[in-house]
């Protein structure tokens, strides 16, 4: 079993990644961290094979964490899962030895592909097999990826509806910065369930920050807050 540590400061994104991870055989989440400092503490107390690591985090960034991991010579691999898409960041991550780099938002199949490639390569190395050049090339070469999910909206989302949701969020009164999916749904004219799909997408881009909560009867009623610095990420899809 390959033991994974999730490092993600957004609770909704962390939960989505946890659910995705649970759908891939041979992998298990051993812990979750919301900062680089917390991740380092967990690496010292848990046996971890693989980090699923974000870059944009409070305090140390994911790149800085990976630099620290290399400095300490910790035996752990890294797959970046992040909205950072500039060439310099990607180049730095790969030079530090990232085994894969996924740009948010992505579909489950792309994450599954990353895990399966990693698992197969790790199995061959751990088993000590002798490989010829053609077999090594087949295992390690970066094959052309399918059309990235970042070039379009995730399946089931509509550009016009996303625009309406963003307008409603941006116009929300600054004096009461927190809102729910039900409140935005009433303004846009779509159901709370539909709004949640757009909110999940916006959380992966860090356009929204989520705070878990519960309403009457114990029903989950999460609150959300706009993070205007990340709005440009959502505007690319309009």
C-alpha positions in Angstrom: 0.0 0.0 0.0 1.4 3.4 -1.0 0.9 5.9 1.9 0.0 9.5 0.9 0.1 12.7 2.8 -2.2 15.4 1.4 -0.9 19.0 1.8 -3.7 21.5 1.0 -4.9 24.6 2.9 -8.4 24.7 1.4 -10.6 22.2 3.3 -13.0 21.6 0.3 -10.2 20.9 -2.1 -8.5 18.6 0.5 -11.8 16.7 0.9 -12.1 16.3 -2.9 -8.6 15.0 -3.2 -9.2 12.6 -0.3 -12.3 11.2 -2.1 -10.3 10.9 -5.3 -7.5 9.1 -3.5 -10.0 6.6 -2.0 -11.0 5.6 -5.5 -7.5 4.4 -6.6 -6.6 0.9 -5.4 -3.2 0.6 -3.7 -3.2 4.1 -2.2 -4.2 5.3 1.3 -4.2 8.7 2.9 -2.2 8.6 6.2 -2.7 12.2 7.1 -3.6 15.7 5.9 -1.8 19.0 6.4 -2.9 22.6 5.8 0.6 24.2 5.9 4.2 23.3 5.0 5.2 23.4 8.7 2.4 20.9 9.6 3.4 18.7 6.7 7.1 18.6 7.9 5.9 17.6 11.4 3.8 14.8 10.0 6.7 13.6 7.8 8.7 13.2 11.0 6.1 11.1 12.8 4.4 9.2 9.9 5.7 6.8 7.2 4.9 8.6 4.0 5.7 7.5 0.4 4.1 10.3 -1.6 3.0 13.9 -1.0 0.1 15.3 -2.9 1.2 18.9 -2.6 -0.3 22.3 -3.3 2.0 25.3 -4.1 -0.1 28.3 -2.9 -0.3 28.0 0.9 0.0 30.4 3.9 3.6 30.7 5.1 5.9 28.5 3.2 4.9 27.6 -0.3 4.8 24.1 -1.7 8.0 24.7 -3.6 9.7 25.9 -0.4 8.5 22.8 1.4 9.9 20.6 -1.4 13.3 22.4 -1.2 13.3 21.7 2.6 12.4 18.0 2.0 15.4 17.7 -0.4 17.7 19.5 2.0 16.7 17.1 4.8 17.1 14.2 2.4 13.7 12.8 3.3 12.7 9.7 1.4 9.4 10.9 -0.1 8.1 11.6 -3.6 5.9 14.6 -4.6 3.1 15.1 -7.0 2.1 18.7 -7.3 -1.7 19.5 -7.5 -1.9 23.3 -7.9 -3.4 26.3 -9.8 0.2 27.6 -10.4 0.7 27.4 -14.1 3.6 29.7 -14.9 6.6 28.2 -16.7 9.1 29.2 -14.0 7.2 27.5 -11.2 6.6 24.3 -13.2 10.3 24.2 -14.2 11.4 24.6 -10.6 9.1 21.8 -9.4 10.4 19.4 -12.0 14.0 20.2 -11.3 13.3 19.5 -7.6 12.2 16.1 -8.7 8.4 16.2 -8.8 7.1 12.9 -10.3 4.1 14.7 -11.8 2.4 18.1 -11.9 -1.4 18.5 -12.2 -2.9 22.0 -12.9 -6.2 22.7 -11.2 -8.9 22.1 -12.1 -8.4 18.6 -13.4 -10.6 15.5 -13.9 -10.3 12.4 -11.7 -9.0 10.4 -14.6 -5.9 12.6 -14.8 -5.1 12.1 -11.1 -5.7 8.4 -11.4 -3.3 8.3 -14.3 -0.7 10.0 -12.2 -1.1 7.6 -9.3 -1.0 4.5 -11.6 2.1 5.7 -13.3 3.8 6.4 -10.0 2.7 3.1 -8.5 3.9 1.0 -11.5 7.3 2.8 -11.6 7.7 2.4 -7.8 6.8 -1.3 -7.9 9.4 -2.0 -10.6 12.2 -0.1 -8.7 11.3 -1.7 -5.3 11.2 -5.2 -6.8 14.7 -4.7 -8.2 13.9 -5.8 -11.7 16.5 -5.4 -14.4 15.1 -3.4 -17.3 16.4 -2.9 -20.8 16.4 0.6 -22.3 13.2 0.2 -24.2 11.3 -1.0 -21.1 12.8 1.9 -19.1 11.8 4.4 -21.7 8.3 3.1 -21.7 8.0 3.4 -18.0 9.6 6.8 -17.5 8.9 8.8 -20.7 6.3 11.4 -20.2 3.6 10.4 -22.7 1.5 13.1 -24.3 -1.4 13.8 -22.0 -5.0 13.9 -23.1 -6.6 17.3 -23.6 -6.1 19.1 -20.3 -9.2 19.9 -18.2 -7.8 23.4 -17.8 -8.6 24.3 -21.4 -12.3 24.1 -20.6 -14.9 23.9 -17.8 -15.3 20.6 -16.1 -18.1 18.4 -17.4 -21.6 19.6 -16.3 -20.7 23.3 -15.8 -21.9 26.0 -18.1 -19.9 29.2 -19.0 -23.0 31.5 -18.8 -24.1 30.1 -15.4 -20.5 30.4 -14.1 -20.5 34.1 -15.2 -23.8 34.7 -13.3 -22.5 32.9 -10.2 -19.3 35.0 -10.2 -21.3 38.2 -10.7 -23.5 37.3 -7.7 -20.5 36.5 -5.6 -18.6 39.7 -6.6 -21.7 41.8 -5.8 -22.2 40.3 -2.3 -22.2 43.0 0.4 -18.7 43.6 1.8 -20.2 44.1 5.2 -21.3 40.5 5.4 -18.6 38.7 3.4 -19.8 35.1 4.1 -22.5 33.6 2.0 -24.0 30.1 1.4 -24.7 28.2 -1.8 -28.4 28.5 -1.1 -28.2 32.4 -0.9 -26.3 32.6 -4.2 -28.7 30.1 -5.8 -31.6 32.3 -5.0 -30.0 35.3 -6.6 -28.9 33.4 -9.7 -32.1 31.3 -10.0 -30.7 27.8 -9.8 -30.8 25.1 -7.1 -28.4 25.0 -4.2 -27.2 21.6 -5.4 -26.2 23.2 -8.8 -24.5 26.1 -7.1 -22.4 23.7 -5.0 -20.9 22.2 -8.2 -19.8 25.7 -9.3 -18.6 26.4 -5.8 -16.5 23.2 -5.7 -14.9 24.3 -9.0 -14.2 27.8 -7.7 -12.7 26.3 -4.5 -10.2 24.3 -6.6 -9.1 27.6 -8.1 -9.0 29.2 -4.6 -11.5 31.9 -5.8 -13.7 30.8 -2.8 -12.7 29.9 0.7 -15.0 27.5 2.5 -15.7 27.3 6.2 -17.5 24.1 7.3 -20.7 24.5 9.4 -24.0 22.9 10.3 -27.5 24.2 10.3 -30.7 23.0 12.1 -31.0 19.2 12.4 -27.3 18.7 11.8 -27.5 19.4 8.0 -24.1 20.6 6.6 -24.4 24.4 5.8 -21.0 25.5 4.7 -20.2 29.2 4.4 -18.1 30.7 1.6 -16.0 33.9 1.1 -14.7 35.4 -2.1 -10.9 35.7 -2.4 -10.7 38.5 -5.0 -6.9 38.0 -5.7 -7.8 34.7 -7.4 -10.7 35.9 -9.6 -8.5 36.1 -12.6 -8.2 32.3 -12.5 -12.0 32.0 -12.9 -12.2 34.7 -15.6 -10.1 32.5 -17.9 -13.1 30.2 -18.3 -15.6 32.9 -19.4 
